[in-house]
């Protein structure tokens, strides 16, 4: 299968590119990425010489760029990983998130439809569902209730994708995932920020009271889910992926400090994020049932391996923290 990936130099996208090249040896891959702050060419430096892999720098909201890439490469499927994804940045600059996440997705959908691309996979987030109370889980049928400019822009993209399926019969599949962790994650995100700050002996900023709950999944488990959705998902359907692994932020930060043998006194509580969702938790039973997928990486093992990766990868993350 010939696949076009957008945002393939980002955290999740680069891990997906690597997974495909490792597990689907006959699949050519074209990666489109604008290489903004979170799109790092170094993430895929090790695959650049692979003859199956191509890269083009450009903006998915640029119609001419997208149409030419599709025309030249003739993909059978497009997977849209490209996104502005950091909630704090969306609060400061919502317009950039709307351009990439909503307008960019719409342009990709139209270009794919015009070119007769067989399948379009939209990579989304559990944040489109909003916030949970102390109990319950997000299912694919949970009403959308985004609470930040980031999640609102992703919800808009999801609705545009579903509208393309229902209006034009376009083969669209949507995936929504809980919080990812693992190698190559941009160091402003929670886990890499805490790891790298601790390594540098800097304070670890924890929002509010630290009691916000997230469901954590290793990025490779997420990527295997996206691959399953591409190959076995049903057109017009949404599939949730989660780690079935809920942690309070404060407990996660303390665990990271313990893994790094650093004192808990480095924790510094800071003013809470505006509109901070209290709890996320994913029901991924549909993906298990229909895609024969399940998370496979033990969290404590995966977390320890992630800490080890950042310890060995200072040359990768130190320049990013200076931007």
Backbone torsions as a table, in degrees:
resi	resn	phi	psi	omega
1	UNK	NA	133.6	175.5
2	UNK	-89.9	120.6	-176.1
3	UNK	-123.4	138.5	174.3
4	UNK	-106.3	126.4	-178.7
5	UNK	-115.6	130.0	172.7
6	UNK	-100.8	146.1	-179.2
7	UNK	70.4	28.1	-175.6
8	UNK	-73.7	-7.7	176.1
9	UNK	-96.5	1.2	175.6
10	UNK	-81.6	-176.7	-176.5
11	UNK	-59.8	-61.2	-176.4
12	UNK	-72.5	-42.0	-178.9
13	UNK	-59.5	-42.8	-178.9
14	UNK	-68.0	-36.7	175.5
15	UNK	-66.1	-34.2	178.1
16	UNK	-70.2	-43.1	177.0
17	UNK	-55.8	-46.5	-178.8
18	UNK	-63.6	-41.0	178.3
19	UNK	-60.8	-45.6	-178.6
20	UNK	-64.1	-45.4	-179.2
21	UNK	-64.2	-30.2	179.3
22	UNK	-80.0	-36.6	-169.8
23	UNK	-107.1	-14.2	179.1
24	UNK	-127.6	78.4	-169.9
25	UNK	-64.2	-16.0	-178.7
26	UNK	-103.9	14.9	-178.0
27	UNK	-100.5	114.9	169.2
28	UNK	-72.0	144.4	-176.4
29	UNK	-129.6	128.7	169.9
30	UNK	-112.5	127.6	-178.4
31	UNK	-110.6	121.7	174.0
32	UNK	-106.7	126.3	-179.4
33	UNK	-152.5	138.2	179.2
34	UNK	-82.0	-12.3	-179.4
35	UNK	56.7	52.8	171.2
36	UNK	-77.6	-164.4	-175.0
37	UNK	-55.6	-35.2	-175.9
38	UNK	-96.6	-8.4	177.4
39	UNK	-97.1	107.6	-169.8
40	UNK	-117.3	117.0	-179.9
41	UNK	-60.2	-25.9	179.3
42	UNK	-64.1	-22.9	-179.4
43	UNK	-61.3	-26.0	-177.5
44	UNK	-123.1	23.1	-179.5
45	UNK	-59.2	-31.6	-176.3
46	UNK	-75.4	-11.6	-179.0
47	UNK	-112.8	1.4	-174.3
48	UNK	-58.6	-31.1	-177.2
49	UNK	-88.3	-1.8	177.3
50	UNK	-69.5	123.3	-176.4
51	UNK	-64.1	-19.7	179.6
52	UNK	-79.7	-12.7	-171.8
53	UNK	-106.9	132.7	174.3
54	UNK	-128.1	152.6	178.5
55	UNK	-134.3	139.1	171.4
56	UNK	-134.7	132.0	177.6
57	UNK	-87.5	128.1	178.3
58	UNK	175.9	173.3	-172.8
59	UNK	-101.6	128.1	-179.8
60	UNK	-69.1	-14.7	175.8
61	UNK	-86.4	-0.8	177.7
62	UNK	-91.8	103.5	-172.7
63	UNK	-58.4	-46.6	-177.2
64	UNK	-62.5	-41.5	179.1
65	UNK	-62.7	-46.6	-177.8
66	UNK	-65.1	-46.2	-177.7
67	UNK	-63.2	-40.0	179.1
68	UNK	-66.1	-42.2	179.4
69	UNK	-61.1	-42.8	179.7
70	UNK	-67.8	-41.8	-179.7
71	UNK	-63.7	-41.7	-177.7
72	UNK	-72.5	-38.8	-172.8
73	UNK	-92.4	-24.4	-177.7
74	UNK	48.6	62.1	-178.9
75	UNK	-71.7	153.1	171.8
76	UNK	-89.4	-21.2	179.0
77	UNK	-147.7	148.8	174.1
78	UNK	-120.6	132.6	175.6
79	UNK	-118.3	117.6	-173.5
80	UNK	-96.7	92.2	173.8
81	UNK	-90.7	-15.9	-173.3
82	UNK	-62.0	128.1	179.9
83	UNK	-168.3	145.3	160.5
84	UNK	-79.9	127.1	-165.7
85	UNK	-128.9	-5.8	-175.1
86	UNK	-92.6	120.5	-173.1
87	UNK	-58.2	-43.8	-178.8
88	UNK	-59.9	-40.4	178.5
89	UNK	-66.0	-33.2	179.7
90	UNK	-68.5	-30.9	177.5
91	UNK	-68.0	-36.6	-179.3
92	UNK	-79.0	-31.9	-174.4
93	UNK	-146.3	75.5	-177.4
94	UNK	-62.3	-31.1	-173.5
95	UNK	-61.8	-38.9	180.0
96	UNK	-63.1	-33.9	-179.7
97	UNK	-72.6	-39.0	177.4
98	UNK	-65.1	-39.9	-178.2
99	UNK	-62.6	-51.3	-176.6
100	UNK	-75.5	-50.4	-169.7
101	UNK	-76.1	-37.8	-178.2
102	UNK	-98.8	-58.2	-178.4
103	UNK	-63.5	-43.4	179.4
104	UNK	-59.3	-42.8	178.3
105	UNK	-63.8	-42.5	179.2
106	UNK	-61.4	-42.5	179.4
107	UNK	-64.7	-40.1	177.1
108	UNK	-62.7	-43.3	-179.7
109	UNK	-60.7	-45.2	-179.1
110	UNK	-64.9	-46.1	-178.9
111	UNK	-63.2	-39.7	178.8
112	UNK	-64.9	-40.7	-179.7
113	UNK	-66.0	-44.0	179.4
114	UNK	-60.4	-37.5	-175.6
115	UNK	-87.3	-3.7	179.4
116	UNK	72.8	29.4	177.1
117	UNK	-64.0	132.7	-169.9
118	UNK	-69.4	-36.1	-175.7
119	UNK	-144.2	142.6	177.8
120	UNK	-126.1	120.7	178.6
121	UNK	-109.5	118.6	179.9
122	UNK	-97.3	118.5	-178.6
123	UNK	-90.3	114.4	-175.0
124	UNK	-118.5	-157.4	-171.3
125	UNK	-145.9	152.8	175.2
126	UNK	-69.0	-13.5	-178.2
127	UNK	-66.3	-17.1	177.8
128	UNK	-65.9	-19.7	-178.7
129	UNK	-80.9	-16.1	-178.5
130	UNK	96.2	-139.0	-174.1
131	UNK	-125.2	142.4	177.4
132	UNK	-98.6	158.6	168.8
133	UNK	-81.3	-153.8	-175.3
134	UNK	-71.4	-19.5	-177.6
135	UNK	-130.9	170.2	176.0
136	UNK	93.2	167.7	-178.2
137	UNK	-140.7	151.8	174.3
138	UNK	-75.7	126.3	170.9
139	UNK	-110.4	168.1	-179.6
140	UNK	-62.0	-21.4	180.0
141	UNK	-92.0	-1.8	177.9
142	UNK	-62.5	130.3	178.4
143	UNK	-59.3	144.9	178.8
144	UNK	-75.9	134.8	-179.9
145	UNK	-149.0	64.7	-176.4
146	UNK	-66.6	143.2	-174.1
147	UNK	-118.8	4.0	177.2
148	UNK	-136.0	160.7	175.1
149	UNK	-56.8	-36.4	177.0
150	UNK	-60.1	-55.6	-176.3
151	UNK	-66.7	-31.6	177.0
152	UNK	-66.0	-39.4	178.8
153	UNK	-67.8	-35.1	177.3
154	UNK	-71.7	-37.4	176.3
155	UNK	-63.2	-40.1	177.4
156	UNK	-60.2	-42.8	178.9
157	UNK	-62.2	-42.9	178.7
158	UNK	-60.3	-44.3	-178.4
159	UNK	-67.2	-37.1	175.8
160	UNK	-63.7	-40.1	178.9
161	UNK	-64.9	-45.6	178.7
162	UNK	-65.2	-37.0	177.7
163	UNK	-63.8	-37.4	178.1
164	UNK	-64.7	-35.4	177.1
165	UNK	-68.4	-48.7	-174.0
166	UNK	-73.7	-33.6	-177.8
167	UNK	-83.6	-44.3	-172.6
168	UNK	-109.0	-4.8	-177.4
169	UNK	75.1	18.1	-179.0
170	UNK	-68.7	138.8	-179.8
171	UNK	-78.7	99.2	-176.7
172	UNK	-123.8	135.8	172.7
173	UNK	-126.5	138.3	179.5
174	UNK	-115.8	135.3	174.2
175	UNK	-117.1	140.2	176.8
176	UNK	-128.3	131.8	-171.9
177	UNK	-129.9	155.0	175.2
178	UNK	-80.4	-173.0	-175.3
179	UNK	-62.5	129.4	179.2
180	UNK	-94.5	153.5	169.8
181	UNK	-144.2	163.9	179.3
182	UNK	140.2	-170.1	-176.8
183	UNK	-70.0	150.2	175.8
184	UNK	73.6	18.5	177.0
185	UNK	-83.3	132.5	-177.4
186	UNK	-57.0	133.6	-168.0
187	UNK	-74.9	13.6	170.2
188	UNK	-93.7	-10.1	176.8
189	UNK	-75.5	159.9	-167.4
190	UNK	-54.7	-58.7	-173.2
191	UNK	-64.8	-50.9	178.9
192	UNK	-66.1	-31.4	176.8
193	UNK	-63.5	-44.3	-179.0
194	UNK	-67.9	-40.4	179.0
195	UNK	-62.3	-51.1	-174.5
196	UNK	-71.3	-37.0	175.5
197	UNK	-62.5	-42.9	179.6
198	UNK	-62.6	-41.1	178.3
199	UNK	-61.5	-31.8	-179.3
200	UNK	-91.3	-0.4	-178.7
201	UNK	71.4	23.4	-179.2
202	UNK	-95.3	160.2	176.8
203	UNK	-60.9	148.1	176.5
204	UNK	-103.7	103.9	-175.5
205	UNK	-75.3	123.7	179.6
206	UNK	-117.9	123.1	-177.9
207	UNK	-66.3	139.6	170.8
208	UNK	57.0	-129.1	-179.6
209	UNK	-96.1	0.9	178.3
210	UNK	76.6	7.9	-175.2
211	UNK	-93.0	1.7	176.3
212	UNK	-63.0	139.2	-173.2
213	UNK	-111.9	133.8	175.8
214	UNK	-130.0	149.6	174.9
215	UNK	-97.7	119.3	-173.8
216	UNK	-103.2	136.2	178.4
217	UNK	-133.0	139.6	176.8
218	UNK	-68.0	140.8	-175.9
219	UNK	-58.4	-32.3	179.6
220	UNK	-68.3	-38.5	175.4
221	UNK	-61.9	-40.5	176.5
222	UNK	-61.1	-45.4	-177.9
223	UNK	-64.2	-38.1	176.3
224	UNK	-65.5	-31.3	175.7
225	UNK	-67.3	-44.0	177.6
226	UNK	-61.8	-41.0	178.1
227	UNK	-62.9	-40.6	177.4
228	UNK	-64.4	-39.4	178.4
229	UNK	-65.7	-39.5	177.1
230	UNK	-60.9	-45.6	-172.6
231	UNK	-85.3	-31.7	-171.1
232	UNK	-126.9	-5.2	-178.6
233	UNK	-68.3	155.7	-179.9
234	UNK	-95.6	135.9	-178.9
235	UNK	-56.1	135.9	178.4
236	UNK	84.6	2.5	-176.5
237	UNK	-102.5	157.5	175.2
238	UNK	-113.3	139.3	178.9
239	UNK	-128.9	126.3	177.2
240	UNK	-90.8	139.7	173.5
241	UNK	-125.8	128.2	178.2
242	UNK	-143.8	165.1	-179.3
243	UNK	-91.0	-5.3	-174.8
244	UNK	50.8	50.7	-165.1
245	UNK	-152.5	79.0	-175.2
246	UNK	-87.4	134.9	177.9
247	UNK	-137.4	138.3	167.1
248	UNK	-71.3	143.2	-178.0
249	UNK	-55.3	-43.0	-176.5
250	UNK	-65.1	-37.9	179.2
251	UNK	-68.0	-37.6	178.2
252	UNK	-65.0	-44.1	-179.4
253	UNK	-62.8	-42.3	178.3
254	UNK	-63.3	-38.3	178.7
255	UNK	-64.2	-41.1	177.7
256	UNK	-63.1	-41.9	178.1
257	UNK	-62.5	-39.1	178.6
258	UNK	-64.7	-41.2	179.1
259	UNK	-63.4	-31.7	-179.0
260	UNK	-92.2	-0.9	-177.6
261	UNK	56.5	46.3	178.6
262	UNK	-116.9	152.1	-175.8
263	UNK	-73.9	146.4	176.4
264	UNK	-66.0	-14.7	179.3
265	UNK	-65.9	-12.5	175.9
266	UNK	-72.2	-15.2	179.7
267	UNK	-68.6	131.9	179.1
268	UNK	-131.1	111.7	178.3
269	UNK	-73.8	134.0	-177.6
270	UNK	-125.9	166.9	-179.9
271	UNK	-54.8	136.6	-174.9
272	UNK	-64.8	151.2	175.1
273	UNK	-64.7	143.4	176.0
274	UNK	-61.2	131.0	176.5
275	UNK	64.2	28.4	-173.5
276	UNK	-65.6	115.8	177.9
277	UNK	-64.1	140.6	-172.8
278	UNK	-80.8	-44.7	-174.6
279	UNK	-149.2	137.9	170.8
280	UNK	-121.1	142.0	172.7
281	UNK	-156.4	136.8	-171.8
282	UNK	-110.0	134.1	167.3
283	UNK	-94.8	109.2	-177.7
284	UNK	-107.9	25.2	-177.0
285	UNK	-65.2	-31.2	179.1
286	UNK	-64.7	-43.4	178.4
287	UNK	-64.3	-38.1	177.3
288	UNK	-63.2	-43.0	-174.1
289	UNK	-74.9	-46.2	-171.5
290	UNK	-93.9	-24.4	-176.5
291	UNK	-111.9	-2.1	-176.5
292	UNK	53.9	43.4	-178.6
293	UNK	-114.8	150.3	169.1
294	UNK	-158.9	152.8	177.3
295	UNK	-67.2	140.8	-174.0
296	UNK	-123.9	-9.0	-175.5
297	UNK	-99.8	119.6	177.7
298	UNK	-59.6	133.9	-172.5
299	UNK	-64.2	-46.1	-177.7
300	UNK	-64.9	-38.5	176.4
301	UNK	-66.1	-46.2	179.7
302	UNK	-62.4	-37.8	179.4
303	UNK	-66.6	-43.6	178.4
304	UNK	-62.2	-41.3	178.4
305	UNK	-65.8	-36.9	178.6
306	UNK	-66.0	-43.2	175.6
307	UNK	-57.7	-45.1	179.4
308	UNK	-61.7	-37.7	179.4
309	UNK	-64.2	-44.6	179.5
310	UNK	-68.2	-31.8	176.4
311	UNK	-65.0	-34.5	-178.3
312	UNK	-89.0	-5.7	-169.1
313	UNK	-121.2	37.3	179.4
314	UNK	-57.5	-37.6	-178.9
315	UNK	-64.7	-22.4	177.6
316	UNK	-81.4	-48.4	-170.7
317	UNK	-91.7	-25.3	-178.2
318	UNK	-60.5	-44.4	176.6
319	UNK	-62.9	-33.0	-178.9
320	UNK	-68.3	-32.7	-179.5
321	UNK	-75.1	-15.2	178.8
322	UNK	-88.7	-9.2	-178.3
323	UNK	-71.7	NA	NA
